[in-house]
Amino acid sequence: MTVTLADVAARARVSPATVSRVLNGNYPVAATTRERVLRAVDELDYVLNGPASSLAAATSDLVGILVNDIADPFFGIMAGAAQTEIGGQEGTGRAGGEKLAVVCNTGGSPERELTYLTLLQRQRAAAVVLTGGALEDPDHIAAMASKLAKLADAGTRVVLCGRPPLPDGEAIVAALAFDNRGGGRRLTEHLLALGHRKIGYVAGPAERTTTRHRLEGHRAALGAGGIGGIGRASGIGGIGGAGGIDGAGLGDQELLTVHGPYTRRSGYEATLELLRRAPDLTAVIGANDTVALGACAAIRDQGLRIPQDVSVAGFDDLPFSVDAMPALTTVRLPLYEAGARAGRLAMGTEAPPPGGIATIGAELMVRGSTGAARVG
């Protein structure tokens, strides 16, 4: 005999509507009530008719998590944490409102990002979590705003994790933005306090919000320290996808900056270029820890020591940064915590922050890869 929703409601001593709310996860239910319903589901071995329920509901059991590169720990950590919250508590063996989280790897392509959002819209996704920095292109921003508005109108919960809100943020449930500016500023202040004045920076892609915000933090520290802004020079090649190089020379009034992908190869090749243009560099900052590892390799291959000759610092505090030799000075972003919070917001199990926007702090982690600037 087939067990029905009414049978579960009778066993749990609640209404059929309450059972539906618990199983669909689309309405707040008291924890004790939810526990009774789930226990009844287990005892009666009730199986929710997924296709039928998705047709009746505004949304399905699908949640999309968009990442630039799942192989990059920055994205993998956030996506894994979000997926844990979206999938429900581990080991319960119950199907009571959990969702199926699908990770969508965009490869950094704005077209792919929009394509995935369209596919998730067709599947009536319950939620979408977008991770990492956004592309600063007016046409793409407008297309994203339109797409997210359509998703929200259809009942999809939209959460941004590690990226700032869109100019019109009405379509999103919440935007969890990292304090990239503050982190960049504190890192540069640390180097200035050690006596560094000749600093090279291997930045990320020039068109990304994360790149701009971190650079703004570095520049703010330099300005407060009485060191001038950044000049412009011609572009350089050979750093797959790299942009130009900023700062024609490296006097006390300039920070030499190369743009490229967030990869080890970019860090290696850009650092060689920085050292060629400015052999008296005393510090190199990587756009992230992966880039910083490439910088370390390039510095060693030039017969230089870290940090005695050149200090190196990164950003993100990825798991391997503490195991580098020497351990990498970096800026810690709470990636797992941010991803988990995004997952709860996507599921509706955590209330959105006031105004829908929260800034997540960045912490400076000083380790052995930075030291006093060499003199002469």
Backbone torsions as a table, in degrees:
resi	resn	phi	psi	omega
1	MET	NA	132.0	-177.4
2	THR	-74.7	131.4	177.1
3	VAL	-81.5	132.6	-177.6
4	THR	-106.8	169.8	176.2
5	LEU	-59.7	-37.4	179.2
6	ALA	-63.9	-35.9	178.2
7	ASP	-63.5	-42.5	178.2
8	VAL	-63.4	-43.0	180.0
9	ALA	-60.9	-42.0	179.9
10	ALA	-65.5	-42.5	179.8
11	ARG	-64.7	-39.2	-178.0
12	ALA	-84.8	-7.3	-179.5
13	ARG	60.8	45.8	175.7
14	VAL	-136.5	175.1	177.9
15	SER	-79.7	155.8	174.4
16	PRO	-56.6	-33.7	179.0
17	ALA	-62.8	-37.8	178.9
18	THR	-67.1	-40.0	176.6
19	VAL	-59.8	-44.7	179.8
20	SER	-60.6	-40.9	179.8
21	ARG	-63.5	-42.1	179.8
22	VAL	-64.6	-45.4	-175.4
23	LEU	-72.2	-31.9	179.7
24	ASN	-87.4	-19.6	178.1
25	GLY	64.4	25.9	-175.4
26	ASN	-107.9	13.3	-179.0
27	TYR	-155.9	137.5	-179.2
28	PRO	-61.9	133.8	177.9
29	VAL	-132.8	139.5	-179.8
30	ALA	-56.5	144.1	-175.8
31	ALA	-59.0	-40.9	-179.1
32	THR	-66.8	-38.0	178.3
33	THR	-67.5	-44.2	179.2
34	ARG	-59.5	-40.3	-179.6
35	GLU	-64.3	-40.1	178.7
36	ARG	-64.0	-42.7	-179.3
37	VAL	-64.4	-45.4	-179.1
38	LEU	-65.7	-35.0	177.2
39	ARG	-65.8	-39.9	177.8
40	ALA	-65.3	-38.7	177.1
41	VAL	-59.5	-44.8	180.0
42	ASP	-65.4	-46.4	-176.1
43	GLU	-64.5	-36.8	-178.5
44	LEU	-92.3	-4.9	-178.1
45	ASP	55.5	45.6	-179.2
46	TYR	-76.2	134.0	178.9
47	VAL	-114.4	120.3	178.4
48	LEU	-71.3	132.3	176.7
49	ASN	-78.6	95.1	-174.8
50	GLY	-57.6	-54.4	-178.5
51	PRO	-59.6	-40.9	-178.8
52	ALA	-67.4	-41.1	-178.3
53	SER	-68.1	-34.4	-179.7
54	SER	-70.6	-31.2	176.8
55	LEU	-69.0	-35.9	-178.7
56	ALA	-79.3	-29.1	-176.3
57	ALA	-88.3	163.4	177.5
58	ALA	-71.7	-31.1	-178.4
59	THR	-131.2	167.5	-179.4
60	SER	-97.6	-169.7	178.2
61	ASP	-91.6	12.8	-174.8
62	LEU	-95.6	136.4	172.9
63	VAL	-126.9	128.1	179.0
64	GLY	-99.0	134.7	175.2
65	ILE	-117.3	112.6	-177.5
66	LEU	-94.2	127.9	178.6
67	VAL	-130.9	155.2	175.1
68	ASN	-74.1	-42.4	-175.5
69	ASP	-155.2	106.5	-176.8
70	ILE	-65.8	-21.9	178.3
71	ALA	-75.8	-17.0	177.6
72	ASP	-80.6	122.5	-178.5
73	PRO	-55.9	-30.4	178.3
74	PHE	-53.8	-46.7	-179.6
75	PHE	-83.1	-38.0	-177.7
76	GLY	-61.7	-39.6	-179.9
77	ILE	-65.6	-46.8	-180.0
78	MET	-64.1	-44.3	-178.6
79	ALA	-64.3	-41.9	179.7
80	GLY	-63.5	-41.1	179.3
81	ALA	-66.5	-42.6	178.4
82	ALA	-63.0	-42.2	-178.8
83	GLN	-63.0	-36.8	178.4
84	THR	-60.5	-44.8	180.0
85	GLU	-70.3	-37.2	-178.9
86	ILE	-69.7	-35.5	-177.8
87	GLY	-79.3	-4.9	179.3
88	GLY	91.0	179.1	-177.1
89	GLN	-71.9	129.7	-177.9
90	GLU	-64.7	136.1	173.3
91	GLY	87.8	-0.5	-179.5
92	THR	-77.2	-27.9	-180.0
93	GLY	68.1	21.6	-175.9
94	ARG	-115.6	154.1	175.9
95	ALA	-116.6	78.7	-174.9
96	GLY	-127.0	64.5	177.6
97	GLY	102.3	-3.7	176.2
98	GLU	-67.3	157.8	179.9
99	LYS	-120.0	161.7	176.3
100	LEU	-93.8	110.9	-179.1
101	ALA	-88.6	127.8	179.3
102	VAL	-118.7	122.9	179.8
103	VAL	-87.9	125.7	-178.0
104	CYS	-110.5	115.5	-175.6
105	ASN	-92.9	108.2	-174.8
106	THR	-85.0	-17.4	-175.2
107	GLY	64.7	19.4	-178.4
108	GLY	78.0	6.1	-177.8
109	SER	-84.9	122.4	177.4
110	PRO	-64.0	-34.4	178.0
111	GLU	-65.2	-40.7	179.5
112	ARG	-66.7	-37.0	178.2
113	GLU	-59.5	-46.0	179.0
114	LEU	-67.6	-37.2	178.8
115	THR	-61.8	-45.9	179.2
116	TYR	-62.4	-40.5	179.1
117	LEU	-63.6	-37.5	176.6
118	THR	-64.0	-44.5	178.9
119	LEU	-62.5	-41.1	178.9
120	LEU	-67.7	-34.3	176.2
121	GLN	-63.9	-41.5	178.9
122	ARG	-64.6	-31.1	180.0
123	GLN	-85.9	3.9	-178.2
124	ARG	52.0	50.9	-178.3
125	ALA	-57.1	139.7	178.6
126	ALA	-68.6	-32.8	-178.7
127	ALA	-156.9	159.7	174.5
128	VAL	-135.6	130.9	175.9
129	VAL	-115.2	120.1	178.5
130	LEU	-105.5	123.6	-175.8
131	THR	-109.0	155.4	173.3
132	GLY	80.6	175.4	-176.3
133	GLY	-65.3	159.1	-178.8
134	ALA	-103.3	155.3	176.3
135	LEU	-78.3	130.4	-179.0
136	GLU	-94.7	72.4	177.2
137	ASP	-129.6	122.9	-174.2
138	PRO	-55.1	-41.5	-179.0
139	ASP	-65.9	-42.2	179.7
140	HIS	-68.5	-38.5	178.2
141	ILE	-61.3	-42.4	179.0
142	ALA	-65.4	-41.4	179.2
143	ALA	-65.2	-40.3	178.5
144	MET	-64.6	-44.1	-179.9
145	ALA	-60.1	-42.1	178.8
146	SER	-65.0	-44.5	-178.3
147	LYS	-65.8	-44.5	-179.0
148	LEU	-66.8	-33.2	176.9
149	ALA	-64.4	-40.2	178.0
150	LYS	-65.5	-40.9	177.8
151	LEU	-62.0	-46.1	-179.1
152	ALA	-63.2	-40.2	179.0
153	ASP	-62.1	-28.6	179.9
154	ALA	-87.1	2.2	177.2
155	GLY	100.2	2.8	179.2
156	THR	-78.7	131.7	176.4
157	ARG	-84.5	124.0	-177.0
158	VAL	-108.7	124.7	-179.3
159	VAL	-127.5	133.0	175.1
160	LEU	-102.6	133.4	-177.9
161	CYS	-129.6	112.1	-179.1
162	GLY	83.3	16.0	176.8
163	ARG	-141.2	149.0	-178.9
164	PRO	-72.3	160.6	179.3
165	PRO	-68.8	157.9	173.2
166	LEU	-71.6	159.2	179.4
167	PRO	-52.3	-40.4	174.8
168	ASP	-107.2	99.2	-173.0
169	GLY	-93.6	17.1	-175.9
170	GLU	-66.3	-25.2	-175.4
171	ALA	-78.7	-14.4	-173.4
172	ILE	-100.2	149.8	173.1
173	VAL	-75.8	-44.4	-178.5
174	ALA	-160.2	151.8	172.5
175	ALA	-124.1	117.6	177.5
176	LEU	-101.6	104.3	-174.3
177	ALA	-107.2	131.4	176.9
178	PHE	-74.8	148.7	177.9
179	ASP	-82.5	69.6	-179.1
180	ASN	-66.1	-37.1	178.2
181	ARG	-63.3	-48.7	-179.3
182	GLY	-62.3	-39.5	178.7
183	GLY	-65.1	-44.4	178.3
184	GLY	-62.5	-39.0	-179.9
185	ARG	-66.2	-46.6	-178.6
186	ARG	-63.9	-36.7	179.4
187	LEU	-65.0	-44.2	-179.8
188	THR	-69.5	-36.5	175.5
189	GLU	-59.9	-38.1	177.7
190	HIS	-61.8	-44.7	179.5
191	LEU	-67.0	-40.3	178.3
192	LEU	-63.0	-38.8	179.1
193	ALA	-64.6	-26.3	177.7
194	LEU	-83.8	-1.0	177.6
195	GLY	97.1	6.6	-178.7
196	HIS	-77.2	131.0	175.8
197	ARG	-128.3	-15.8	-180.0
198	LYS	-111.0	89.8	-170.4
199	ILE	-117.2	130.3	173.3
200	GLY	-103.3	147.7	-177.6
201	TYR	-131.1	122.8	174.3
202	VAL	-96.4	98.4	-174.4
203	ALA	-87.8	166.8	174.8
204	GLY	-81.4	-170.6	179.6
205	PRO	-57.0	135.3	-172.4
206	ALA	-64.2	-24.1	-173.2
207	GLU	-91.6	7.9	-176.8
208	ARG	-100.8	142.0	179.7
209	THR	-60.3	-39.9	-179.1
210	THR	-59.6	-43.7	179.4
211	THR	-61.0	-47.9	-177.5
212	ARG	-64.1	-44.3	-176.8
213	HIS	-66.1	-39.4	178.5
214	ARG	-67.6	-40.9	177.0
215	LEU	-62.0	-40.4	178.6
216	GLU	-61.3	-36.7	177.0
217	GLY	-66.2	-43.9	177.8
218	HIS	-61.6	-44.7	-178.1
219	ARG	-66.0	-36.2	178.9
220	ALA	-62.2	-41.4	178.4
221	ALA	-65.4	-41.2	179.3
222	LEU	-64.6	-41.5	178.8
223	GLY	-64.2	-43.2	179.2
224	ALA	-65.7	-26.9	179.4
225	GLY	-87.5	5.9	178.2
226	GLY	82.4	15.0	179.1
227	ILE	-104.5	134.2	-171.2
228	GLY	-71.5	-174.3	-174.6
229	GLY	-80.8	-157.2	-172.7
230	ILE	-114.1	129.6	175.9
231	GLY	-84.6	-174.8	-178.7
232	ARG	-126.9	146.0	174.0
233	ALA	-145.2	179.5	-176.4
234	SER	-69.1	160.6	-179.4
235	GLY	-72.9	165.4	175.0
236	ILE	-122.1	155.2	179.8
237	GLY	-108.0	-177.9	172.5
238	GLY	85.0	-2.3	177.9
239	ILE	-114.3	87.9	-168.7
240	GLY	-31.2	108.8	178.8
241	GLY	85.3	6.1	-177.0
242	ALA	-69.0	150.2	174.3
243	GLY	-92.3	-149.0	-178.3
244	GLY	-82.8	-177.8	176.3
245	ILE	-117.3	130.5	-177.2
246	ASP	-99.0	137.2	177.0
247	GLY	97.9	99.2	-174.6
248	ALA	-66.5	-39.0	176.0
249	GLY	-131.4	178.2	-178.9
250	LEU	-125.9	75.4	172.5
251	GLY	-86.3	-170.9	-179.7
252	ASP	-70.1	-7.9	-176.7
253	GLN	-105.0	12.8	-174.3
254	GLU	-140.9	149.9	171.6
255	LEU	-114.3	120.0	-178.3
256	LEU	-82.2	125.2	-171.7
257	THR	-130.8	129.7	175.4
258	VAL	-116.3	134.5	177.3
259	HIS	-99.2	141.7	177.1
260	GLY	-169.3	-178.7	178.3
261	PRO	-66.8	165.9	178.3
262	TYR	-84.8	60.5	-175.2
263	THR	-129.0	161.3	177.4
264	ARG	-63.7	-41.5	179.9
265	ARG	-59.6	-42.6	178.3
266	SER	-60.1	-43.8	179.6
267	GLY	-62.2	-40.0	-178.8
268	TYR	-66.7	-54.2	-174.3
269	GLU	-68.6	-37.9	179.4
270	ALA	-66.8	-37.3	-179.9
271	THR	-67.9	-38.3	174.5
272	LEU	-59.0	-41.0	178.8
273	GLU	-66.4	-40.9	178.7
274	LEU	-61.7	-44.2	-179.3
275	LEU	-68.3	-31.9	177.4
276	ARG	-66.9	-42.8	-177.9
277	ARG	-77.1	-30.2	-176.6
278	ALA	-139.2	80.9	-177.9
279	PRO	-61.7	-18.3	-179.0
280	ASP	-93.8	16.2	174.0
281	LEU	-54.7	139.9	175.4
282	THR	-113.3	-9.1	179.2
283	ALA	-153.9	146.8	174.5
284	VAL	-129.6	130.1	176.0
285	ILE	-106.7	129.3	175.8
286	GLY	-94.2	145.2	179.7
287	ALA	-59.1	-31.1	172.0
288	ASN	-149.7	-179.0	-175.6
289	ASP	-68.0	-33.3	178.2
290	THR	-64.2	-44.7	176.0
291	VAL	-61.6	-41.1	-178.9
292	ALA	-63.3	-35.3	176.5
293	LEU	-63.8	-40.1	175.6
294	GLY	-62.7	-38.7	177.5
295	ALA	-62.9	-42.1	178.9
296	CYS	-59.0	-44.1	-179.2
297	ALA	-63.3	-41.7	-179.8
298	ALA	-64.2	-41.6	-179.3
299	ILE	-63.8	-43.2	178.9
300	ARG	-65.2	-40.1	-179.5
301	ASP	-65.6	-17.8	175.8
302	GLN	-91.8	8.3	178.0
303	GLY	77.1	18.8	-179.4
304	LEU	-102.2	154.6	-177.7
305	ARG	-104.2	150.0	177.5
306	ILE	-115.8	122.2	4.4
307	PRO	-100.7	6.9	-172.6
308	GLN	-57.8	-39.9	179.8
309	ASP	-98.6	-47.4	180.0
310	VAL	-136.4	125.3	173.8
311	SER	-82.7	150.7	179.5
312	VAL	-133.0	139.9	176.7
313	ALA	-139.0	154.3	179.6
314	GLY	-124.6	-156.8	-178.3
315	PHE	-155.2	140.5	175.1
316	ASP	109.7	-30.4	-173.8
317	ASP	57.2	57.5	175.4
318	LEU	-69.4	156.7	-170.8
319	PRO	-52.7	-34.7	-176.0
320	PHE	-78.2	-11.7	-172.3
321	SER	-63.4	-33.2	-179.6
322	VAL	-75.3	-19.0	-178.6
323	ASP	-94.1	-3.9	176.2
324	ALA	-64.8	160.8	179.7
325	MET	-120.4	108.3	-7.1
326	PRO	-72.9	165.3	179.5
327	ALA	-56.5	143.5	-168.6
328	LEU	-86.2	124.5	167.5
329	THR	-67.9	132.8	-173.2
330	THR	-156.9	178.8	175.5
331	VAL	-111.8	120.9	-177.2
332	ARG	-84.1	124.2	169.0
333	LEU	-106.0	132.3	-179.1
334	PRO	-76.0	74.5	-172.3
335	LEU	-63.8	-45.7	-178.1
336	TYR	-64.7	-45.6	-178.8
337	GLU	-61.8	-41.1	179.5
338	ALA	-64.8	-43.7	179.1
339	GLY	-63.2	-41.8	179.4
340	ALA	-63.8	-41.7	179.0
341	ARG	-64.6	-40.9	177.3
342	ALA	-60.7	-39.0	177.8
343	GLY	-63.0	-42.1	179.1
344	ARG	-66.8	-39.4	177.2
345	LEU	-63.9	-39.4	178.2
346	ALA	-63.8	-34.7	-179.8
347	MET	-83.5	-12.7	-177.5
348	GLY	78.9	17.1	180.0
349	THR	-94.4	-1.4	173.6
350	GLU	-133.7	137.7	-180.0
351	ALA	-69.9	140.6	177.6
352	PRO	-62.4	154.0	177.1
353	PRO	-68.0	161.4	178.0
354	PRO	-55.7	128.8	-178.8
355	GLY	75.0	-0.5	178.1
356	GLY	79.7	4.2	-176.2
357	ILE	-127.4	133.6	176.6
358	ALA	-134.0	134.3	174.7
359	THR	-98.9	125.0	-177.0
360	ILE	-99.2	124.6	-172.8
361	GLY	-65.9	157.9	178.3
362	ALA	-121.1	137.0	-175.0
363	GLU	-118.1	129.3	177.8
364	LEU	-74.7	128.0	178.2
365	MET	-113.9	102.8	-177.6
366	VAL	-88.2	121.6	-178.9
367	ARG	-132.3	-163.7	-168.8
368	GLY	-75.5	-8.9	-174.9
369	SER	-80.7	-4.9	176.6
370	THR	-121.6	140.6	178.2
371	GLY	-152.1	-174.3	-177.8
372	ALA	-62.3	142.4	178.5
373	ALA	-65.8	139.3	177.3
374	ARG	-73.4	150.0	-178.0
375	VAL	-106.6	132.3	175.5
376	GLY	81.4	NA	NA
